Amino acid sequence: SKTHQFFLTSFTAPTKCHQCTSLMVGLIRQGCACDVFDVSIWIILVFKKNNKQKIPKKTGIRKGWQRALAIVCDFKLFFYDINEDRDSKPNAVVSQVIDMRDGAFSVGSVWPSDFTAARREEMPRIFKVTASQLSAPSNKYSIPILADSENEKSEWVEVLSELHRILKKNHFRDRSGYVLKEAYDSSLPLIKTTQAAAIIEILRVGDLKKVHQIELIPHGQIVAVISGRSHHVQLFPMSALDGRKMSVHKLVETKGCQAMTSGTVCQGARTCLCVARKSQVLCFELFQGKKISHRQFKEVQVPANVQWMAIFGEQLCVGFQLGFLRYPLRREGIPHRMLHAHDPTLAFIARHPEDALCAVEISSIEYLLCFKSIGVYIDSRGLRSRPVELMWPATPSYCRKATLQRSLIF
């Protein structure tokens, strides 16, 4: 008799687990497949409604519709883009997710006034799904969905409405960790084009040069900014945020830098700013008196271009395409590789280098390393500490650790 032969694989299209029927969400290594019986399951061990629908193109409903695979799973509505120019197979990356546990969730037919750009003959086949969003003036967003027939539209509305009714009847507990709030008035055009911000108050500080990164340094009462065409670091006293005119301290050595991070060393006695310029990291001690001053005390050479940095205790943690390294800041010494070269369960990262997003210090003996496609837990020796891997539903562009609830924001 034949037996299952499972192997870890990366699915290129949306795939459900044959055991629990949930979507195996992720960009790579989403689950295991059996060579013998053509079965796919989660690495660790709904409702089955999915179909190809039409949603408005990203440029708006006036430009027409695009095909998308719609799947209802785990009380969520997933949309996957379908590339009509190739093999008409859906992309493995989730383009949009609507959570049916959202308090503003609703589904129903549309009126001609809801979507005036839609054609009159399409209206009987269109239904809309509404959920909450973060924008002004409305806090709700409705996405129109074009079914192939009126009967199919009625089926979708009936199914989604019934699932939502079951959720409300069972008083499904709200597990959301954060409530989104708009951080600025979207009517202000200057702030609308900001690429990086730590918003304290709606007040412009400094010149009109393009800002690439902002770093608040509370211990030194300093604001560090990477700005301008030359990507220099400029330091402002935090009192400048009150609107007072203050002198700016420019770090000339940082021309062409792409990232920075700050922290303290010597048990909090010294304020440190580390600035990355390609594969080089310059470490400065900052002084705040009548005027801001600095002193470079260390220079670090990284094997590849720096993609992320943070200070953990007395060490500088640097992320790059081949992994993460920890460098001692107070003394000289060799860097510590955070991915063990002889751990076979992590060998896939070396075979297929991933961009580094961030690292999180879970404890003194455990870290979470986040890459562009996956996240892994490792111990202080660089060996895998947990079998579970974190999966992203879509390709993240940035990651930040939240100070509350020990969580990540993408």
C-alpha positions, 0 to 999 in steps of 0.5 A, spaced: 500 500 500 502 507 498 503 512 503 504 519 503 510 522 502 510 530 504 515 535 502 515 542 504 514 547 497 512 554 495 505 554 491 504 559 486 497 559 486 492 560 492 491 553 495 487 550 500 489 545 506 486 538 504 485 537 512 482 543 514 480 547 508 483 553 510 487 558 505 495 557 506 497 564 506 504 566 504 509 568 499 513 562 500 514 555 503 506 555 505 505 548 506 507 541 504 505 537 498 504 529 497 508 526 491 503 520 491 496 522 492 496 530 490 495 532 497 496 539 500 496 541 507 499 546 512 506 544 515 502 544 522 496 541 523 470 554 512 466 555 508 468 552 501 466 558 496 470 560 491 470 563 484 472 568 479 469 574 479 470 581 476 472 587 480 474 594 478 481 596 475 486 599 480 485 606 476 477 606 477 471 603 475 471 608 469 477 604 466 473 597 466 473 591 470 479 586 471 478 578 473 480 576 480 479 570 484 474 571 490 475 566 496 471 565 502 475 562 508 476 563 515 470 568 515 475 573 510 474 574 503 480 574 499 481 577 492 487 574 488 489 578 481 488 574 475 493 575 469 489 575 463 495 576 458 499 569 461 496 563 463 489 566 466 492 563 473 491 567 479 497 570 483 499 567 489 500 574 493 493 576 496 491 583 493 485 585 498 482 582 504 476 583 507 474 581 514 467 579 515 468 580 523 469 588 521 464 591 525 462 595 518 462 589 514 455 588 510 453 585 503 448 587 498 445 589 491 447 596 488 443 602 486 445 606 480 447 612 484 452 608 488 457 607 482 455 612 476 461 609 472 458 602 471 454 601 465 446 600 466 446 593 463 451 591 468 447 593 474 443 587 475 449 583 476 453 587 481 453 587 488 457 590 493 461 589 499 462 594 505 468 594 510 471 600 514 477 604 512 482 609 514 480 615 510 476 622 511 471 624 510 468 617 510 470 611 514 467 606 510 469 603 503 465 599 498 468 595 493 463 593 487 463 586 484 461 584 477 458 577 477 457 573 471 450 572 472 444 575 476 443 568 479 451 567 481 450 574 484 444 572 488 448 566 491 454 570 493 450 575 497 446 570 500 452 566 502 456 572 505 450 575 508 448 568 512 456 567 514 455 574 517 449 572 520 452 566 523 458 571 526 453 576 529 449 570 532 455 567 535 458 574 538 464 573 535 470 576 539 473 582 537 481 580 536 484 586 533 490 589 536 490 596 534 484 601 532 486 605 525 486 612 526 488 618 521 494 621 523 493 628 519 488 632 516 488 629 508 486 636 506 493 639 507 497 638 501 504 638 504 503 633 509 500 628 504 506 627 500 510 625 506 514 619 505 517 618 512 514 621 519 513 620 526 508 625 527 508 629 533 504 635 531 502 638 524 508 643 524 513 644 519 520 643 522 526 645 517 527 646 510 523 644 504 528 638 502 525 631 501 525 627 507 527 620 507 527 618 514 525 621 521 528 618 527 526 620 534 532 620 539 528 621 546 534 620 550 538 625 547 532 630 546 534 630 538 530 629 532 535 626 526 532 627 519 535 624 512 533 629 507 535 632 500 538 630 494 545 628 497 541 624 503 545 627 509 543 626 516 541 633 520 540 633 527 534 638 530 533 639 538 527 636 540 524 643 542 524 645 535 518 641 534 515 647 539 515 652 533 522 655 535 527 657 530 533 652 532 540 651 529 541 645 525 547 640 526 549 637 519 553 630 519 557 632 513 560 624 513 553 621 512 553 624 505 549 618 501 546 614 506 540 610 506 538 608 513 539 610 520 538 608 527 539 610 534 539 607 541 544 608 548 550 604 550 554 604 556 547 602 560 544 608 557 549 613 559 551 615 552 546 616 546 548 613 539 546 614 532 548 609 527 548 611 519 548 606 513 551 608 507 551 602 502 555 597 506 558 601 511 555 603 517 558 609 521 557 610 529 556 616 532 556 619 539 551 625 540 552 630 545 546 635 547 549 642 550 547 649 547 549 646 540 548 639 538 555 636 537 557 629 535 563 624 535 565 618 530 567 612 535 566 606 530 566 604 523 563 597 521 563 594 514 557 589 512 558 584 507 552 587 503 548 593 502 545 595 509 537 594 508 535 595 516 538 596 523 537 597 530 541 597 537 539 591 541 543 593 548 550 594 547 550 591 540 548 593 533 544 589 529 544 589 521 540 586 516 542 585 509 540 580 503 544 574 506 542 575 513 543 578 520 549 580 523 550 583 530 556 587 532 559 589 538 559 597 539 563 598 545 569 594 544 572 591 538 570 584 536 568 579 530 560 580 528 555 574 530 552 571 525 544 570 527 543 565 522 547 558 523 550 556 517 549 548 519 542 549 521 539 545 515 532 548 516 534 555 514 538 553 508 533 555 504 535 562 506 542 561 503 540 558 497 535 563 495 537 570 498 531 574 501 531 582 503 531 583 510 525 587 513 527 587 521 529 583 527 525 583 533 529 581 540 523 576 543 528 575 549 535 575 551 536 568 548 531 568 542 530 573 536 525 573 530 528 575 523 523 577 518 525 577 511 521 579 505 517 573 504 518 569 511 519 570 518 523 565 522 525 564 530 532 563 532 535 562 538 542 566 541 546 561 537 542 562 530 539 555 530 531 555 529 528 555 536 520 554 533 518 550 527 512 555 525 514 560 520 511 567 519 507 568 513 505 574 509 499 575 505 502 580 500 509 583 499 511 587 505 515 594 503 516 596 510 516 593 517 516 596 524 516 593 531 510 596 536 512 598 543 505 595 545 503 588 545 510 586 542 507 586 535 509 588 528 506 593 523 507 592 516 
